[in-house]
Amino acid sequence: MITKKDIILDGHPTLRMIAQEVEMPPSPEDQAILKSLHEYLLNSQDEETAEKYGLRPGIGLAAPQINVSKRMIAVHVTDEKDKLYSFALFNPKIISHSVQQAYLTYGEGCLSIEENIPGYVVRSERITVTGFDIDGNKLKIRLKGLPAIVFQHEIDHLNGVLFYDHIDKKDPFKKIEGATPVGR
């Protein structure tokens, strides 16, 4: 089980590396890692389990965040209509994205970054992602709003990019012309 001690923090070199593709079909070891990423999210969103193990709640986690430089992500998030998007993917890739942009009104956070870094992170409002599930089956997923933002955040981790790299340093809350605000 992944706990807080397994998650590496900002400044660790693995977070800035480009992660390696996972060979298909996936090895049992890679399957176990991917499963553990997804389990962390489920455990961290369960109040009792999170409290018992001191887990910081998360809606997405990438393998580089547990010091495994491989292209694996897990997402467990609901959209504004309470539709659940729960995926564990090998080699996720954004194959198309909208011109329309979006941003979280409350900014983004990250399990690997303990301090609050305020500012808007501009992302594509809609994306299409391909990847492979835990058994190596190819998937194609269309996303918009919060789930699209979460997937983009996690895929960034696979490319050594952190969310604050996208924030305008001079004006972190600069209005983004025509972008859709997403938030509670």
Contacts in CASP RR format, 6 or more apart in sequence:
PFRMAT RR
TARGET T0000
AUTHOR 0000-0000-0000
METHOD contacts of the structure
MODEL  1
MITKKDIILDGHPTLRMIAQEVEMPPSPEDQAILKSLHEYLLNSQDEETA
EKYGLRPGIGLAAPQINVSKRMIAVHVTDEKDKLYSFALFNPKIISHSVQ
QAYLTYGEGCLSIEENIPGYVVRSERITVTGFDIDGNKLKIRLKGLPAIV
FQHEIDHLNGVLFYDHIDKKDPFKKIEGATPVGR
1 36 0 8 1.000
1 39 0 8 1.000
1 40 0 8 1.000
1 43 0 8 1.000
1 53 0 8 1.000
2 36 0 8 1.000
2 37 0 8 1.000
2 39 0 8 1.000
2 40 0 8 1.000
2 61 0 8 1.000
2 66 0 8 1.000
3 53 0 8 1.000
3 54 0 8 1.000
3 55 0 8 1.000
4 53 0 8 1.000
4 54 0 8 1.000
4 55 0 8 1.000
4 56 0 8 1.000
6 66 0 8 1.000
6 67 0 8 1.000
7 56 0 8 1.000
7 61 0 8 1.000
7 65 0 8 1.000
7 66 0 8 1.000
7 111 0 8 1.000
7 112 0 8 1.000
8 14 0 8 1.000
8 15 0 8 1.000
8 64 0 8 1.000
8 65 0 8 1.000
8 66 0 8 1.000
8 67 0 8 1.000
8 112 0 8 1.000
9 112 0 8 1.000
9 113 0 8 1.000
9 114 0 8 1.000
10 110 0 8 1.000
10 112 0 8 1.000
10 113 0 8 1.000
10 114 0 8 1.000
10 162 0 8 1.000
12 67 0 8 1.000
12 112 0 8 1.000
14 64 0 8 1.000
14 67 0 8 1.000
14 68 0 8 1.000
14 69 0 8 1.000
15 64 0 8 1.000
15 65 0 8 1.000
15 112 0 8 1.000
15 157 0 8 1.000
15 160 0 8 1.000
15 162 0 8 1.000
16 160 0 8 1.000
17 64 0 8 1.000
17 69 0 8 1.000
17 160 0 8 1.000
18 158 0 8 1.000
18 159 0 8 1.000
18 160 0 8 1.000
19 62 0 8 1.000
19 63 0 8 1.000
19 64 0 8 1.000
19 69 0 8 1.000
19 70 0 8 1.000
19 71 0 8 1.000
19 72 0 8 1.000
19 157 0 8 1.000
19 158 0 8 1.000
19 159 0 8 1.000
19 160 0 8 1.000
20 69 0 8 1.000
20 70 0 8 1.000
20 71 0 8 1.000
21 70 0 8 1.000
21 71 0 8 1.000
21 91 0 8 1.000
22 30 0 8 1.000
22 70 0 8 1.000
22 71 0 8 1.000
22 72 0 8 1.000
22 90 0 8 1.000
22 91 0 8 1.000
22 132 0 8 1.000
23 30 0 8 1.000
24 90 0 8 1.000
24 91 0 8 1.000
24 132 0 8 1.000
24 136 0 8 1.000
25 135 0 8 1.000
25 136 0 8 1.000
26 34 0 8 1.000
26 90 0 8 1.000
26 132 0 8 1.000
26 134 0 8 1.000
26 135 0 8 1.000
26 136 0 8 1.000
30 70 0 8 1.000
30 72 0 8 1.000
30 90 0 8 1.000
31 134 0 8 1.000
31 135 0 8 1.000
33 63 0 8 1.000
33 66 0 8 1.000
33 68 0 8 1.000
33 70 0 8 1.000
33 72 0 8 1.000
34 63 0 8 1.000
34 72 0 8 1.000
34 74 0 8 1.000
34 88 0 8 1.000
34 89 0 8 1.000
34 90 0 8 1.000
34 134 0 8 1.000
35 88 0 8 1.000
35 134 0 8 1.000
36 66 0 8 1.000
37 61 0 8 1.000
37 62 0 8 1.000
37 63 0 8 1.000
37 66 0 8 1.000
37 72 0 8 1.000
37 73 0 8 1.000
37 74 0 8 1.000
37 88 0 8 1.000
38 74 0 8 1.000
38 76 0 8 1.000
38 86 0 8 1.000
38 87 0 8 1.000
38 88 0 8 1.000
40 55 0 8 1.000
40 58 0 8 1.000
40 61 0 8 1.000
40 74 0 8 1.000
41 58 0 8 1.000
41 59 0 8 1.000
41 60 0 8 1.000
41 61 0 8 1.000
41 74 0 8 1.000
41 75 0 8 1.000
41 76 0 8 1.000
42 76 0 8 1.000
43 49 0 8 1.000
43 50 0 8 1.000
43 53 0 8 1.000
43 55 0 8 1.000
44 50 0 8 1.000
44 55 0 8 1.000
44 56 0 8 1.000
44 57 0 8 1.000
44 58 0 8 1.000
45 57 0 8 1.000
45 58 0 8 1.000
45 59 0 8 1.000
45 76 0 8 1.000
49 55 0 8 1.000
50 56 0 8 1.000
50 57 0 8 1.000
56 111 0 8 1.000
58 76 0 8 1.000
58 111 0 8 1.000
59 75 0 8 1.000
59 76 0 8 1.000
59 77 0 8 1.000
59 150 0 8 1.000
60 73 0 8 1.000
60 74 0 8 1.000
60 75 0 8 1.000
60 76 0 8 1.000
60 77 0 8 1.000
60 111 0 8 1.000
60 150 0 8 1.000
60 153 0 8 1.000
60 154 0 8 1.000
61 73 0 8 1.000
61 74 0 8 1.000
61 111 0 8 1.000
61 154 0 8 1.000
62 72 0 8 1.000
62 73 0 8 1.000
62 74 0 8 1.000
62 154 0 8 1.000
62 155 0 8 1.000
62 157 0 8 1.000
62 158 0 8 1.000
63 69 0 8 1.000
63 70 0 8 1.000
63 71 0 8 1.000
63 72 0 8 1.000
63 73 0 8 1.000
63 158 0 8 1.000
64 70 0 8 1.000
64 157 0 8 1.000
64 158 0 8 1.000
64 160 0 8 1.000
65 111 0 8 1.000
65 112 0 8 1.000
65 157 0 8 1.000
71 90 0 8 1.000
71 91 0 8 1.000
71 92 0 8 1.000
71 158 0 8 1.000
72 88 0 8 1.000
72 89 0 8 1.000
72 90 0 8 1.000
73 87 0 8 1.000
73 88 0 8 1.000
73 89 0 8 1.000
73 92 0 8 1.000
73 151 0 8 1.000
73 154 0 8 1.000
73 155 0 8 1.000
73 157 0 8 1.000
73 158 0 8 1.000
74 87 0 8 1.000
74 88 0 8 1.000
74 89 0 8 1.000
74 154 0 8 1.000
75 85 0 8 1.000
75 86 0 8 1.000
75 87 0 8 1.000
75 147 0 8 1.000
75 150 0 8 1.000
75 151 0 8 1.000
75 154 0 8 1.000
76 84 0 8 1.000
76 85 0 8 1.000
76 86 0 8 1.000
77 84 0 8 1.000
77 85 0 8 1.000
77 86 0 8 1.000
77 146 0 8 1.000
77 147 0 8 1.000
77 150 0 8 1.000
78 84 0 8 1.000
78 85 0 8 1.000
78 146 0 8 1.000
79 85 0 8 1.000
79 144 0 8 1.000
79 145 0 8 1.000
79 146 0 8 1.000
79 147 0 8 1.000
80 145 0 8 1.000
80 146 0 8 1.000
80 182 0 8 1.000
80 183 0 8 1.000
85 141 0 8 1.000
85 143 0 8 1.000
85 147 0 8 1.000
85 150 0 8 1.000
87 133 0 8 1.000
87 139 0 8 1.000
87 141 0 8 1.000
88 133 0 8 1.000
88 134 0 8 1.000
89 129 0 8 1.000
89 131 0 8 1.000
89 132 0 8 1.000
89 133 0 8 1.000
89 139 0 8 1.000
90 131 0 8 1.000
90 132 0 8 1.000
90 133 0 8 1.000
90 134 0 8 1.000
90 136 0 8 1.000
91 131 0 8 1.000
91 132 0 8 1.000
92 129 0 8 1.000
92 130 0 8 1.000
92 131 0 8 1.000
92 151 0 8 1.000
92 154 0 8 1.000
92 155 0 8 1.000
92 158 0 8 1.000
93 129 0 8 1.000
93 130 0 8 1.000
93 131 0 8 1.000
93 155 0 8 1.000
94 124 0 8 1.000
94 127 0 8 1.000
94 128 0 8 1.000
94 129 0 8 1.000
94 151 0 8 1.000
94 152 0 8 1.000
94 155 0 8 1.000
95 128 0 8 1.000
95 129 0 8 1.000
95 130 0 8 1.000
95 140 0 8 1.000
96 127 0 8 1.000
96 128 0 8 1.000
97 124 0 8 1.000
97 126 0 8 1.000
97 127 0 8 1.000
97 128 0 8 1.000
98 124 0 8 1.000
98 125 0 8 1.000
98 126 0 8 1.000
98 127 0 8 1.000
98 144 0 8 1.000
100 124 0 8 1.000
100 125 0 8 1.000
100 126 0 8 1.000
100 178 0 8 1.000
100 179 0 8 1.000
100 180 0 8 1.000
101 122 0 8 1.000
101 123 0 8 1.000
101 124 0 8 1.000
101 125 0 8 1.000
101 176 0 8 1.000
101 178 0 8 1.000
101 179 0 8 1.000
101 180 0 8 1.000
102 122 0 8 1.000
102 123 0 8 1.000
102 124 0 8 1.000
102 125 0 8 1.000
102 145 0 8 1.000
102 148 0 8 1.000
102 149 0 8 1.000
102 179 0 8 1.000
102 180 0 8 1.000
102 181 0 8 1.000
102 182 0 8 1.000
103 120 0 8 1.000
103 121 0 8 1.000
103 122 0 8 1.000
103 123 0 8 1.000
103 149 0 8 1.000
103 176 0 8 1.000
103 179 0 8 1.000
103 180 0 8 1.000
103 181 0 8 1.000
103 182 0 8 1.000
104 120 0 8 1.000
104 121 0 8 1.000
104 146 0 8 1.000
104 149 0 8 1.000
104 182 0 8 1.000
104 183 0 8 1.000
105 181 0 8 1.000
105 182 0 8 1.000
105 183 0 8 1.000
106 183 0 8 1.000
106 184 0 8 1.000
107 118 0 8 1.000
107 119 0 8 1.000
107 120 0 8 1.000
107 121 0 8 1.000
108 121 0 8 1.000
108 149 0 8 1.000
108 153 0 8 1.000
108 163 0 8 1.000
109 116 0 8 1.000
109 117 0 8 1.000
109 163 0 8 1.000
110 153 0 8 1.000
110 162 0 8 1.000
110 163 0 8 1.000
112 162 0 8 1.000
113 162 0 8 1.000
113 163 0 8 1.000
113 164 0 8 1.000
117 163 0 8 1.000
117 164 0 8 1.000
117 167 0 8 1.000
118 172 0 8 1.000
118 173 0 8 1.000
119 167 0 8 1.000
119 168 0 8 1.000
119 172 0 8 1.000
119 173 0 8 1.000
120 167 0 8 1.000
120 168 0 8 1.000
120 172 0 8 1.000
120 173 0 8 1.000
120 174 0 8 1.000
120 176 0 8 1.000
121 149 0 8 1.000
121 153 0 8 1.000
121 163 0 8 1.000
121 164 0 8 1.000
121 166 0 8 1.000
121 167 0 8 1.000
122 166 0 8 1.000
122 176 0 8 1.000
122 179 0 8 1.000
123 148 0 8 1.000
123 149 0 8 1.000
123 152 0 8 1.000
123 153 0 8 1.000
123 166 0 8 1.000
124 148 0 8 1.000
124 152 0 8 1.000
125 144 0 8 1.000
125 145 0 8 1.000
125 148 0 8 1.000
125 179 0 8 1.000
125 180 0 8 1.000
126 142 0 8 1.000
126 143 0 8 1.000
126 144 0 8 1.000
126 145 0 8 1.000
126 148 0 8 1.000
127 142 0 8 1.000
127 143 0 8 1.000
127 144 0 8 1.000
127 148 0 8 1.000
127 151 0 8 1.000
127 152 0 8 1.000
128 140 0 8 1.000
128 141 0 8 1.000
128 142 0 8 1.000
128 143 0 8 1.000
129 140 0 8 1.000
129 141 0 8 1.000
129 143 0 8 1.000
129 151 0 8 1.000
129 155 0 8 1.000
130 138 0 8 1.000
130 139 0 8 1.000
130 140 0 8 1.000
130 141 0 8 1.000
131 138 0 8 1.000
131 139 0 8 1.000
131 140 0 8 1.000
132 138 0 8 1.000
132 139 0 8 1.000
133 139 0 8 1.000
141 151 0 8 1.000
143 151 0 8 1.000
145 180 0 8 1.000
145 182 0 8 1.000
146 182 0 8 1.000
146 183 0 8 1.000
149 182 0 8 1.000
153 163 0 8 1.000
156 162 0 8 1.000
156 163 0 8 1.000
156 165 0 8 1.000
168 174 0 8 1.000
END
